[in-house]
Amino acid sequence: MFRLGIIEESISDEAIAEALAEYFLSERTESVEGDECPLWHVKEYRIPDEKMSETAKVLAALVKKTWYAHGFNEKELYVILHGKYFVLPPKRNFKWREMIRYGVKYADTDKKYLRKIPLHI
């Protein structure tokens, strides 16, 4: 089972929440001072292993530039950027380089956020 975190403000089509409703676990808000969206609505889902790749593919088409979503279990980390997703080991290693390069160049995501993807929602 994967834990998937989605910040509502990062998605271009909120209908994804309905599509993932059966996997919904919780929602919280987070104040982010100085951000273009100063209040984030963070939703957590529990996605079955066999559904994670398809979910990531759908989300890659919906995540706005500069943002990312992520899902993880004990063995894999999915980093979902605008237009593409990556399956990585949870602990950073050389495999993260391609994701970071893509995120900076094509998704306009700040490198500092991609260097340390948290393993929590």
Backbone atoms as SQL, in Angstrom:
CREATE TABLE atoms (id INTEGER PRIMARY KEY, chain TEXT, resi INTEGER, resn TEXT, atom TEXT, x REAL, y REAL, z REAL);
INSERT INTO atoms VALUES
  (1, 'A', 1, 'MET', 'N', 0.844, -1.177, 0.000),
  (2, 'A', 1, 'MET', 'CA', 0.000, 0.000, 0.000),
  (3, 'A', 1, 'MET', 'C', 0.893, 1.245, 0.000),
  (4, 'A', 2, 'PHE', 'N', 0.536, 2.205, -0.832),
  (5, 'A', 2, 'PHE', 'CA', 1.267, 3.463, -0.918),
  (6, 'A', 2, 'PHE', 'C', 0.520, 4.561, -0.169),
  (7, 'A', 3, 'ARG', 'N', 1.255, 5.408, 0.487),
  (8, 'A', 3, 'ARG', 'CA', 0.710, 6.643, 1.034),
  (9, 'A', 3, 'ARG', 'C', 0.942, 7.711, -0.029),
  (10, 'A', 4, 'LEU', 'N', -0.107, 8.381, -0.446),
  (11, 'A', 4, 'LEU', 'CA', -0.037, 9.397, -1.490),
  (12, 'A', 4, 'LEU', 'C', -0.516, 10.717, -0.919),
  (13, 'A', 5, 'GLY', 'N', 0.284, 11.751, -1.093),
  (14, 'A', 5, 'GLY', 'CA', -0.084, 13.092, -0.652),
  (15, 'A', 5, 'GLY', 'C', -0.313, 14.001, -1.838),
  (16, 'A', 6, 'ILE', 'N', -1.428, 14.692, -1.822),
  (17, 'A', 6, 'ILE', 'CA', -1.756, 15.640, -2.888),
  (18, 'A', 6, 'ILE', 'C', -2.183, 16.951, -2.242),
  (19, 'A', 7, 'ILE', 'N', -1.529, 18.019, -2.627),
  (20, 'A', 7, 'ILE', 'CA', -1.951, 19.354, -2.196),
  (21, 'A', 7, 'ILE', 'C', -2.995, 19.814, -3.209),
  (22, 'A', 8, 'GLU', 'N', -4.182, 20.038, -2.719),
  (23, 'A', 8, 'GLU', 'CA', -5.308, 20.381, -3.594),
  (24, 'A', 8, 'GLU', 'C', -4.974, 21.526, -4.549),
  (25, 'A', 9, 'GLU', 'N', -4.258, 22.512, -4.062),
  (26, 'A', 9, 'GLU', 'CA', -3.925, 23.688, -4.866),
  (27, 'A', 9, 'GLU', 'C', -2.932, 23.376, -5.987),
  (28, 'A', 10, 'SER', 'N', -2.298, 22.211, -5.943),
  (29, 'A', 10, 'SER', 'CA', -1.295, 21.851, -6.949),
  (30, 'A', 10, 'SER', 'C', -1.888, 21.158, -8.167),
  (31, 'A', 11, 'ILE', 'N', -3.173, 20.881, -8.149),
  (32, 'A', 11, 'ILE', 'CA', -3.821, 20.082, -9.185),
  (33, 'A', 11, 'ILE', 'C', -4.704, 20.970, -10.068),
  (34, 'A', 12, 'SER', 'N', -4.610, 20.755, -11.373),
  (35, 'A', 12, 'SER', 'CA', -5.382, 21.581, -12.313),
  (36, 'A', 12, 'SER', 'C', -6.838, 21.144, -12.456),
  (37, 'A', 13, 'ASP', 'N', -7.163, 19.920, -12.046),
  (38, 'A', 13, 'ASP', 'CA', -8.536, 19.426, -12.146),
  (39, 'A', 13, 'ASP', 'C', -8.889, 18.706, -10.845),
  (40, 'A', 14, 'GLU', 'N', -9.749, 19.302, -10.073),
  (41, 'A', 14, 'GLU', 'CA', -10.094, 18.744, -8.764),
  (42, 'A', 14, 'GLU', 'C', -10.952, 17.477, -8.850),
  (43, 'A', 15, 'ALA', 'N', -11.361, 17.086, -10.040),
  (44, 'A', 15, 'ALA', 'CA', -12.147, 15.858, -10.197),
  (45, 'A', 15, 'ALA', 'C', -11.347, 14.628, -9.780),
  (46, 'A', 16, 'ILE', 'N', -10.038, 14.751, -9.711),
  (47, 'A', 16, 'ILE', 'CA', -9.212, 13.620, -9.283),
  (48, 'A', 16, 'ILE', 'C', -9.593, 13.195, -7.862),
  (49, 'A', 17, 'ALA', 'N', -10.014, 14.129, -7.033),
  (50, 'A', 17, 'ALA', 'CA', -10.427, 13.790, -5.666),
  (51, 'A', 17, 'ALA', 'C', -11.605, 12.814, -5.684),
  (52, 'A', 18, 'GLU', 'N', -12.530, 13.009, -6.602),
  (53, 'A', 18, 'GLU', 'CA', -13.656, 12.079, -6.732),
  (54, 'A', 18, 'GLU', 'C', -13.185, 10.716, -7.220),
  (55, 'A', 19, 'ALA', 'N', -12.254, 10.726, -8.172),
  (56, 'A', 19, 'ALA', 'CA', -11.745, 9.467, -8.718),
  (57, 'A', 19, 'ALA', 'C', -10.988, 8.656, -7.664),
  (58, 'A', 20, 'LEU', 'N', -10.378, 9.348, -6.704),
  (59, 'A', 20, 'LEU', 'CA', -9.604, 8.681, -5.651),
  (60, 'A', 20, 'LEU', 'C', -10.378, 8.551, -4.334),
  (61, 'A', 21, 'ALA', 'N', -11.643, 8.904, -4.332),
  (62, 'A', 21, 'ALA', 'CA', -12.431, 8.956, -3.094),
  (63, 'A', 21, 'ALA', 'C', -12.381, 7.660, -2.283),
  (64, 'A', 22, 'GLU', 'N', -12.389, 6.519, -2.931),
  (65, 'A', 22, 'GLU', 'CA', -12.385, 5.254, -2.176),
  (66, 'A', 22, 'GLU', 'C', -11.071, 5.019, -1.435),
  (67, 'A', 23, 'TYR', 'N', -10.023, 5.760, -1.800),
  (68, 'A', 23, 'TYR', 'CA', -8.718, 5.600, -1.167),
  (69, 'A', 23, 'TYR', 'C', -8.397, 6.720, -0.172),
  (70, 'A', 24, 'PHE', 'N', -9.324, 7.670, -0.024),
  (71, 'A', 24, 'PHE', 'CA', -9.104, 8.834, 0.841),
  (72, 'A', 24, 'PHE', 'C', -8.921, 8.409, 2.298),
  (73, 'A', 25, 'LEU', 'N', -7.926, 9.001, 2.945),
  (74, 'A', 25, 'LEU', 'CA', -7.671, 8.719, 4.348),
  (75, 'A', 25, 'LEU', 'C', -7.899, 9.942, 5.230),
  (76, 'A', 26, 'SER', 'N', -7.295, 11.083, 4.871),
  (77, 'A', 26, 'SER', 'CA', -7.418, 12.266, 5.722),
  (78, 'A', 26, 'SER', 'C', -7.113, 13.539, 4.948),
  (79, 'A', 27, 'GLU', 'N', -7.453, 14.655, 5.571),
  (80, 'A', 27, 'GLU', 'CA', -7.153, 15.974, 5.006),
  (81, 'A', 27, 'GLU', 'C', -6.753, 16.899, 6.144),
  (82, 'A', 28, 'ARG', 'N', -5.801, 17.755, 5.851),
  (83, 'A', 28, 'ARG', 'CA', -5.390, 18.778, 6.805),
  (84, 'A', 28, 'ARG', 'C', -5.054, 20.038, 6.031),
  (85, 'A', 29, 'THR', 'N', -5.005, 21.138, 6.719),
  (86, 'A', 29, 'THR', 'CA', -4.575, 22.382, 6.098),
  (87, 'A', 29, 'THR', 'C', -3.220, 22.765, 6.666),
  (88, 'A', 30, 'GLU', 'N', -2.480, 23.495, 5.859),
  (89, 'A', 30, 'GLU', 'CA', -1.162, 23.959, 6.283),
  (90, 'A', 30, 'GLU', 'C', -0.993, 25.393, 5.809),
  (91, 'A', 31, 'SER', 'N', -0.634, 26.273, 6.735),
  (92, 'A', 31, 'SER', 'CA', -0.347, 27.662, 6.379),
  (93, 'A', 31, 'SER', 'C', 1.086, 27.748, 5.883),
  (94, 'A', 32, 'VAL', 'N', 1.250, 28.372, 4.723),
  (95, 'A', 32, 'VAL', 'CA', 2.572, 28.499, 4.112),
  (96, 'A', 32, 'VAL', 'C', 2.800, 29.980, 3.833),
  (97, 'A', 33, 'GLU', 'N', 3.404, 30.632, 4.782),
  (98, 'A', 33, 'GLU', 'CA', 3.639, 32.062, 4.692),
  (99, 'A', 33, 'GLU', 'C', 4.524, 32.398, 3.500),
  (100, 'A', 34, 'GLY', 'N', 4.118, 33.387, 2.729),
  (101, 'A', 34, 'GLY', 'CA', 4.899, 33.841, 1.593),
  (102, 'A', 34, 'GLY', 'C', 4.673, 33.062, 0.308),
  (103, 'A', 35, 'ASP', 'N', 3.893, 31.993, 0.351),
  (104, 'A', 35, 'ASP', 'CA', 3.627, 31.205, -0.853),
  (105, 'A', 35, 'ASP', 'C', 2.512, 31.865, -1.646),
  (106, 'A', 36, 'GLU', 'N', 2.474, 31.591, -2.963),
  (107, 'A', 36, 'GLU', 'CA', 1.390, 32.121, -3.791),
  (108, 'A', 36, 'GLU', 'C', 0.034, 31.609, -3.324),
  (109, 'A', 37, 'CYS', 'N', 0.014, 30.427, -2.728),
  (110, 'A', 37, 'CYS', 'CA', -1.176, 29.852, -2.097),
  (111, 'A', 37, 'CYS', 'C', -0.854, 29.725, -0.609),
  (112, 'A', 38, 'PRO', 'N', -1.220, 30.703, 0.207),
  (113, 'A', 38, 'PRO', 'CA', -0.803, 30.687, 1.608),
  (114, 'A', 38, 'PRO', 'C', -1.493, 29.640, 2.489),
  (115, 'A', 39, 'LEU', 'N', -2.533, 28.994, 1.972),
  (116, 'A', 39, 'LEU', 'CA', -3.191, 27.928, 2.717),
  (117, 'A', 39, 'LEU', 'C', -3.308, 26.706, 1.817),
  (118, 'A', 40, 'TRP', 'N', -2.654, 25.621, 2.229),
  (119, 'A', 40, 'TRP', 'CA', -2.677, 24.383, 1.463),
  (120, 'A', 40, 'TRP', 'C', -3.661, 23.416, 2.083),
  (121, 'A', 41, 'HIS', 'N', -4.372, 22.690, 1.229),
  (122, 'A', 41, 'HIS', 'CA', -5.265, 21.613, 1.636),
  (123, 'A', 41, 'HIS', 'C', -4.593, 20.308, 1.226),
  (124, 'A', 42, 'VAL', 'N', -4.027, 19.622, 2.194),
  (125, 'A', 42, 'VAL', 'CA', -3.229, 18.422, 1.946),
  (126, 'A', 42, 'VAL', 'C', -4.103, 17.199, 2.177),
  (127, 'A', 43, 'LYS', 'N', -4.241, 16.398, 1.126),
  (128, 'A', 43, 'LYS', 'CA', -5.059, 15.187, 1.218),
  (129, 'A', 43, 'LYS', 'C', -4.149, 13.971, 1.177),
  (130, 'A', 44, 'GLU', 'N', -4.466, 12.991, 2.022),
  (131, 'A', 44, 'GLU', 'CA', -3.710, 11.751, 2.049),
  (132, 'A', 44, 'GLU', 'C', -4.602, 10.610, 1.597),
  (133, 'A', 45, 'TYR', 'N', -4.026, 9.768, 0.750),
  (134, 'A', 45, 'TYR', 'CA', -4.720, 8.608, 0.221),
  (135, 'A', 45, 'TYR', 'C', -3.876, 7.362, 0.484),
  (136, 'A', 46, 'ARG', 'N', -4.529, 6.219, 0.562),
  (137, 'A', 46, 'ARG', 'CA', -3.863, 4.909, 0.627),
  (138, 'A', 46, 'ARG', 'C', -4.177, 4.214, -0.689),
  (139, 'A', 47, 'ILE', 'N', -3.155, 4.101, -1.524),
  (140, 'A', 47, 'ILE', 'CA', -3.326, 3.554, -2.872),
  (141, 'A', 47, 'ILE', 'C', -2.780, 2.131, -2.903),
  (142, 'A', 48, 'PRO', 'N', -3.569, 1.157, -3.370),
  (143, 'A', 48, 'PRO', 'CA', -3.060, -0.214, -3.496),
  (144, 'A', 48, 'PRO', 'C', -1.854, -0.248, -4.442),
  (145, 'A', 49, 'ASP', 'N', -0.919, -1.125, -4.162),
  (146, 'A', 49, 'ASP', 'CA', 0.301, -1.225, -4.964),
  (147, 'A', 49, 'ASP', 'C', 0.004, -1.303, -6.456),
  (148, 'A', 50, 'GLU', 'N', -0.968, -2.116, -6.824),
  (149, 'A', 50, 'GLU', 'CA', -1.259, -2.334, -8.237),
  (150, 'A', 50, 'GLU', 'C', -1.919, -1.134, -8.914),
  (151, 'A', 51, 'LYS', 'N', -2.348, -0.124, -8.156),
  (152, 'A', 51, 'LYS', 'CA', -2.992, 1.070, -8.707),
  (153, 'A', 51, 'LYS', 'C', -2.063, 2.285, -8.754),
  (154, 'A', 52, 'MET', 'N', -0.897, 2.187, -8.139),
  (155, 'A', 52, 'MET', 'CA', -0.054, 3.370, -7.989),
  (156, 'A', 52, 'MET', 'C', 0.488, 3.889, -9.318),
  (157, 'A', 53, 'SER', 'N', 0.943, 3.021, -10.201),
  (158, 'A', 53, 'SER', 'CA', 1.485, 3.481, -11.493),
  (159, 'A', 53, 'SER', 'C', 0.438, 4.227, -12.313),
  (160, 'A', 54, 'GLU', 'N', -0.755, 3.674, -12.399),
  (161, 'A', 54, 'GLU', 'CA', -1.821, 4.328, -13.163),
  (162, 'A', 54, 'GLU', 'C', -2.223, 5.653, -12.509),
  (163, 'A', 55, 'THR', 'N', -2.281, 5.672, -11.181),
  (164, 'A', 55, 'THR', 'CA', -2.608, 6.904, -10.460),
  (165, 'A', 55, 'THR', 'C', -1.554, 7.968, -10.736),
  (166, 'A', 56, 'ALA', 'N', -0.286, 7.580, -10.703),
  (167, 'A', 56, 'ALA', 'CA', 0.811, 8.520, -10.974),
  (168, 'A', 56, 'ALA', 'C', 0.730, 9.058, -12.396),
  (169, 'A', 57, 'LYS', 'N', 0.384, 8.203, -13.345),
  (170, 'A', 57, 'LYS', 'CA', 0.259, 8.623, -14.742),
  (171, 'A', 57, 'LYS', 'C', -0.830, 9.683, -14.895),
  (172, 'A', 58, 'VAL', 'N', -1.963, 9.455, -14.259),
  (173, 'A', 58, 'VAL', 'CA', -3.069, 10.426, -14.314),
  (174, 'A', 58, 'VAL', 'C', -2.660, 11.733, -13.645),
  (175, 'A', 59, 'LEU', 'N', -2.041, 11.632, -12.485),
  (176, 'A', 59, 'LEU', 'CA', -1.637, 12.842, -11.761),
  (177, 'A', 59, 'LEU', 'C', -0.592, 13.658, -12.508),
  (178, 'A', 60, 'ALA', 'N', 0.311, 13.009, -13.235),
  (179, 'A', 60, 'ALA', 'CA', 1.342, 13.733, -13.987),
  (180, 'A', 60, 'ALA', 'C', 0.717, 14.687, -15.008),
  (181, 'A', 61, 'ALA', 'N', -0.466, 14.360, -15.484),
  (182, 'A', 61, 'ALA', 'CA', -1.170, 15.239, -16.417),
  (183, 'A', 61, 'ALA', 'C', -1.895, 16.374, -15.700),
  (184, 'A', 62, 'LEU', 'N', -2.026, 16.268, -14.375),
  (185, 'A', 62, 'LEU', 'CA', -2.810, 17.249, -13.613),
  (186, 'A', 62, 'LEU', 'C', -1.989, 18.140, -12.686),
  (187, 'A', 63, 'VAL', 'N', -0.790, 17.711, -12.330),
  (188, 'A', 63, 'VAL', 'CA', 0.039, 18.508, -11.421),
  (189, 'A', 63, 'VAL', 'C', 0.499, 19.772, -12.150),
  (190, 'A', 64, 'LYS', 'N', 0.286, 20.903, -11.538),
  (191, 'A', 64, 'LYS', 'CA', 0.696, 22.175, -12.137),
  (192, 'A', 64, 'LYS', 'C', 2.214, 22.325, -12.083),
  (193, 'A', 65, 'LYS', 'N', 2.728, 23.163, -12.977),
  (194, 'A', 65, 'LYS', 'CA', 4.155, 23.474, -12.941),
  (195, 'A', 65, 'LYS', 'C', 4.496, 24.077, -11.581),
  (196, 'A', 66, 'THR', 'N', 5.693, 23.870, -11.157),
  (197, 'A', 66, 'THR', 'CA', 6.312, 24.277, -9.886),
  (198, 'A', 66, 'THR', 'C', 5.934, 23.362, -8.717),
  (199, 'A', 67, 'TRP', 'N', 4.931, 22.520, -8.856),
  (200, 'A', 67, 'TRP', 'CA', 4.467, 21.657, -7.787),
  (201, 'A', 67, 'TRP', 'C', 4.903, 20.212, -8.024),
  (202, 'A', 68, 'TYR', 'N', 4.695, 19.387, -7.025),
  (203, 'A', 68, 'TYR', 'CA', 4.842, 17.940, -7.177),
  (204, 'A', 68, 'TYR', 'C', 3.904, 17.254, -6.204),
  (205, 'A', 69, 'ALA', 'N', 3.638, 15.990, -6.470),
  (206, 'A', 69, 'ALA', 'CA', 2.928, 15.116, -5.530),
  (207, 'A', 69, 'ALA', 'C', 3.847, 13.930, -5.305),
  (208, 'A', 70, 'HIS', 'N', 3.638, 13.226, -4.220),
  (209, 'A', 70, 'HIS', 'CA', 4.474, 12.048, -3.998),
  (210, 'A', 70, 'HIS', 'C', 3.716, 10.963, -3.263),
  (211, 'A', 71, 'GLY', 'N', 4.104, 9.733, -3.587),
  (212, 'A', 71, 'GLY', 'CA', 3.546, 8.552, -2.942),
  (213, 'A', 71, 'GLY', 'C', 4.699, 7.624, -2.603),
  (214, 'A', 72, 'PHE', 'N', 4.545, 6.882, -1.520),
  (215, 'A', 72, 'PHE', 'CA', 5.647, 6.022, -1.103),
  (216, 'A', 72, 'PHE', 'C', 5.151, 4.840, -0.293),
  (217, 'A', 73, 'ASN', 'N', 5.958, 3.818, -0.314),
  (218, 'A', 73, 'ASN', 'CA', 5.828, 2.698, 0.608),
  (219, 'A', 73, 'ASN', 'C', 7.240, 2.412, 1.110),
  (220, 'A', 74, 'GLU', 'N', 7.458, 1.282, 1.713),
  (221, 'A', 74, 'GLU', 'CA', 8.787, 1.007, 2.276),
  (222, 'A', 74, 'GLU', 'C', 9.842, 0.745, 1.201),
  (223, 'A', 75, 'LYS', 'N', 9.431, 0.456, -0.036),
  (224, 'A', 75, 'LYS', 'CA', 10.382, 0.092, -1.086),
  (225, 'A', 75, 'LYS', 'C', 10.533, 1.121, -2.203),
  (226, 'A', 76, 'GLU', 'N', 9.481, 1.895, -2.469),
  (227, 'A', 76, 'GLU', 'CA', 9.503, 2.808, -3.608),
  (228, 'A', 76, 'GLU', 'C', 8.935, 4.179, -3.257),
  (229, 'A', 77, 'LEU', 'N', 9.439, 5.164, -3.989),
  (230, 'A', 77, 'LEU', 'CA', 8.963, 6.532, -3.890),
  (231, 'A', 77, 'LEU', 'C', 8.562, 6.984, -5.289),
  (232, 'A', 78, 'TYR', 'N', 7.327, 7.421, -5.436),
  (233, 'A', 78, 'TYR', 'CA', 6.858, 8.005, -6.688),
  (234, 'A', 78, 'TYR', 'C', 6.892, 9.518, -6.518),
  (235, 'A', 79, 'VAL', 'N', 7.620, 10.190, -7.394),
  (236, 'A', 79, 'VAL', 'CA', 7.622, 11.649, -7.431),
  (237, 'A', 79, 'VAL', 'C', 6.912, 12.034, -8.718),
  (238, 'A', 80, 'ILE', 'N', 5.825, 12.769, -8.580),
  (239, 'A', 80, 'ILE', 'CA', 4.951, 13.096, -9.701),
  (240, 'A', 80, 'ILE', 'C', 5.062, 14.587, -9.979),
  (241, 'A', 81, 'LEU', 'N', 5.607, 14.893, -11.134),
  (242, 'A', 81, 'LEU', 'CA', 5.815, 16.270, -11.560),
  (243, 'A', 81, 'LEU', 'C', 4.905, 16.577, -12.748),
  (244, 'A', 82, 'HIS', 'N', 4.870, 17.816, -13.138),
  (245, 'A', 82, 'HIS', 'CA', 4.102, 18.234, -14.308),
  (246, 'A', 82, 'HIS', 'C', 4.602, 17.477, -15.541),
  (247, 'A', 83, 'GLY', 'N', 3.787, 16.580, -16.074),
  (248, 'A', 83, 'GLY', 'CA', 4.120, 15.878, -17.298),
  (249, 'A', 83, 'GLY', 'C', 4.840, 14.553, -17.171),
  (250, 'A', 84, 'LYS', 'N', 5.290, 14.187, -15.975),
  (251, 'A', 84, 'LYS', 'CA', 6.070, 12.955, -15.851),
  (252, 'A', 84, 'LYS', 'C', 6.140, 12.528, -14.393),
  (253, 'A', 85, 'TYR', 'N', 6.295, 11.217, -14.189),
  (254, 'A', 85, 'TYR', 'CA', 6.530, 10.726, -12.838),
  (255, 'A', 85, 'TYR', 'C', 7.749, 9.819, -12.827),
  (256, 'A', 86, 'PHE', 'N', 8.329, 9.673, -11.640),
  (257, 'A', 86, 'PHE', 'CA', 9.543, 8.891, -11.443),
  (258, 'A', 86, 'PHE', 'C', 9.326, 7.904, -10.310),
  (259, 'A', 87, 'VAL', 'N', 9.848, 6.698, -10.489),
  (260, 'A', 87, 'VAL', 'CA', 9.830, 5.687, -9.430),
  (261, 'A', 87, 'VAL', 'C', 11.272, 5.562, -8.936),
  (262, 'A', 88, 'LEU', 'N', 11.470, 5.862, -7.664),
  (263, 'A', 88, 'LEU', 'CA', 12.810, 5.963, -7.088),
  (264, 'A', 88, 'LEU', 'C', 12.909, 5.175, -5.793),
  (265, 'A', 89, 'PRO', 'N', 14.132, 4.939, -5.332),
  (266, 'A', 89, 'PRO', 'CA', 14.279, 4.391, -3.986),
  (267, 'A', 89, 'PRO', 'C', 13.935, 5.498, -2.980),
  (268, 'A', 90, 'PRO', 'N', 13.375, 5.146, -1.827),
  (269, 'A', 90, 'PRO', 'CA', 13.000, 6.175, -0.844),
  (270, 'A', 90, 'PRO', 'C', 14.175, 7.021, -0.351),
  (271, 'A', 91, 'LYS', 'N', 15.343, 6.426, -0.226),
  (272, 'A', 91, 'LYS', 'CA', 16.517, 7.202, 0.195),
  (273, 'A', 91, 'LYS', 'C', 17.221, 7.724, -1.049),
  (274, 'A', 92, 'ARG', 'N', 17.572, 8.988, -1.007),
  (275, 'A', 92, 'ARG', 'CA', 18.181, 9.641, -2.163),
  (276, 'A', 92, 'ARG', 'C', 19.480, 8.947, -2.571),
  (277, 'A', 93, 'ASN', 'N', 19.597, 8.724, -3.885),
  (278, 'A', 93, 'ASN', 'CA', 20.832, 8.213, -4.458),
  (279, 'A', 93, 'ASN', 'C', 20.973, 8.784, -5.866),
  (280, 'A', 94, 'PHE', 'N', 21.885, 8.239, -6.658),
  (281, 'A', 94, 'PHE', 'CA', 22.150, 8.753, -7.999),
  (282, 'A', 94, 'PHE', 'C', 20.931, 8.704, -8.903),
  (283, 'A', 95, 'LYS', 'N', 19.963, 7.824, -8.647),
  (284, 'A', 95, 'LYS', 'CA', 18.772, 7.711, -9.481),
  (285, 'A', 95, 'LYS', 'C', 17.874, 8.955, -9.382),
  (286, 'A', 96, 'TRP', 'N', 18.054, 9.723, -8.336),
  (287, 'A', 96, 'TRP', 'CA', 17.255, 10.935, -8.161),
  (288, 'A', 96, 'TRP', 'C', 17.673, 12.034, -9.137),
  (289, 'A', 97, 'ARG', 'N', 18.882, 11.957, -9.675),
  (290, 'A', 97, 'ARG', 'CA', 19.414, 13.047, -10.525),
  (291, 'A', 97, 'ARG', 'C', 18.500, 13.353, -11.710),
  (292, 'A', 98, 'GLU', 'N', 18.026, 12.313, -12.396),
  (293, 'A', 98, 'GLU', 'CA', 17.171, 12.521, -13.562),
  (294, 'A', 98, 'GLU', 'C', 15.875, 13.243, -13.162),
  (295, 'A', 99, 'MET', 'N', 15.293, 12.838, -12.041),
  (296, 'A', 99, 'MET', 'CA', 14.062, 13.472, -11.567),
  (297, 'A', 99, 'MET', 'C', 14.314, 14.943, -11.253),
  (298, 'A', 100, 'ILE', 'N', 15.407, 15.225, -10.576),
  (299, 'A', 100, 'ILE', 'CA', 15.718, 16.610, -10.209),
  (300, 'A', 100, 'ILE', 'C', 15.954, 17.443, -11.465),
  (301, 'A', 101, 'ARG', 'N', 16.718, 16.914, -12.406),
  (302, 'A', 101, 'ARG', 'CA', 16.971, 17.645, -13.666),
  (303, 'A', 101, 'ARG', 'C', 15.663, 17.935, -14.401),
  (304, 'A', 102, 'TYR', 'N', 14.822, 16.918, -14.523),
  (305, 'A', 102, 'TYR', 'CA', 13.539, 17.106, -15.196),
  (306, 'A', 102, 'TYR', 'C', 12.705, 18.156, -14.463),
  (307, 'A', 103, 'GLY', 'N', 12.608, 18.012, -13.154),
  (308, 'A', 103, 'GLY', 'CA', 11.792, 18.936, -12.375),
  (309, 'A', 103, 'GLY', 'C', 12.208, 20.379, -12.531),
  (310, 'A', 104, 'VAL', 'N', 13.490, 20.626, -12.512),
  (311, 'A', 104, 'VAL', 'CA', 14.007, 21.996, -12.644),
  (312, 'A', 104, 'VAL', 'C', 13.795, 22.516, -14.063),
  (313, 'A', 105, 'LYS', 'N', 14.136, 21.685, -15.052),
  (314, 'A', 105, 'LYS', 'CA', 14.116, 22.139, -16.447),
  (315, 'A', 105, 'LYS', 'C', 12.715, 22.207, -17.054),
  (316, 'A', 106, 'TYR', 'N', 11.890, 21.201, -16.818),
  (317, 'A', 106, 'TYR', 'CA', 10.609, 21.114, -17.510),
  (318, 'A', 106, 'TYR', 'C', 9.387, 21.415, -16.645),
  (319, 'A', 107, 'ALA', 'N', 9.512, 21.237, -15.345),
  (320, 'A', 107, 'ALA', 'CA', 8.359, 21.464, -14.466),
  (321, 'A', 107, 'ALA', 'C', 8.501, 22.737, -13.644),
  (322, 'A', 108, 'ASP', 'N', 9.626, 23.446, -13.825),
  (323, 'A', 108, 'ASP', 'CA', 9.884, 24.705, -13.101),
  (324, 'A', 108, 'ASP', 'C', 9.791, 24.557, -11.585),
  (325, 'A', 109, 'THR', 'N', 10.156, 23.385, -11.097),
  (326, 'A', 109, 'THR', 'CA', 10.123, 23.117, -9.661),
  (327, 'A', 109, 'THR', 'C', 11.476, 23.469, -9.068),
  (328, 'A', 110, 'ASP', 'N', 11.461, 24.170, -7.963),
  (329, 'A', 110, 'ASP', 'CA', 12.699, 24.587, -7.313),
  (330, 'A', 110, 'ASP', 'C', 13.489, 23.366, -6.847),
  (331, 'A', 111, 'LYS', 'N', 14.749, 23.361, -7.175),
  (332, 'A', 111, 'LYS', 'CA', 15.641, 22.242, -6.856),
  (333, 'A', 111, 'LYS', 'C', 15.653, 21.915, -5.368),
  (334, 'A', 112, 'LYS', 'N', 15.555, 22.939, -4.527),
  (335, 'A', 112, 'LYS', 'CA', 15.628, 22.696, -3.078),
  (336, 'A', 112, 'LYS', 'C', 14.492, 21.792, -2.593),
  (337, 'A', 113, 'TYR', 'N', 13.343, 21.821, -3.251),
  (338, 'A', 113, 'TYR', 'CA', 12.223, 20.961, -2.856),
  (339, 'A', 113, 'TYR', 'C', 12.409, 19.528, -3.346),
  (340, 'A', 114, 'LEU', 'N', 13.089, 19.373, -4.459),
  (341, 'A', 114, 'LEU', 'CA', 13.259, 18.048, -5.055),
  (342, 'A', 114, 'LEU', 'C', 14.403, 17.257, -4.423),
  (343, 'A', 115, 'ARG', 'N', 15.301, 17.924, -3.778),
  (344, 'A', 115, 'ARG', 'CA', 16.441, 17.242, -3.163),
  (345, 'A', 115, 'ARG', 'C', 16.048, 16.407, -1.947),
  (346, 'A', 116, 'LYS', 'N', 14.980, 16.816, -1.282),
  (347, 'A', 116, 'LYS', 'CA', 14.553, 16.113, -0.056),
  (348, 'A', 116, 'LYS', 'C', 13.048, 15.925, -0.089),
  (349, 'A', 117, 'ILE', 'N', 12.612, 14.913, -0.802),
  (350, 'A', 117, 'ILE', 'CA', 11.182, 14.590, -0.819),
  (351, 'A', 117, 'ILE', 'C', 10.875, 13.894, 0.514),
  (352, 'A', 118, 'PRO', 'N', 9.945, 14.430, 1.293),
  (353, 'A', 118, 'PRO', 'CA', 9.685, 13.819, 2.615),
  (354, 'A', 118, 'PRO', 'C', 8.958, 12.478, 2.532),
  (355, 'A', 119, 'LEU', 'N', 9.269, 11.619, 3.438),
  (356, 'A', 119, 'LEU', 'CA', 8.565, 10.334, 3.510),
  (357, 'A', 119, 'LEU', 'C', 7.477, 10.414, 4.577),
  (358, 'A', 120, 'HIS', 'N', 6.704, 11.468, 4.441),
  (359, 'A', 120, 'HIS', 'CA', 5.505, 11.657, 5.260),
  (360, 'A', 120, 'HIS', 'C', 4.569, 12.552, 4.450),
  (361, 'A', 121, 'ILE', 'N', 3.323, 12.586, 4.878),
  (362, 'A', 121, 'ILE', 'CA', 2.322, 13.404, 4.197),
  (363, 'A', 121, 'ILE', 'C', 1.980, 14.573, 5.096);
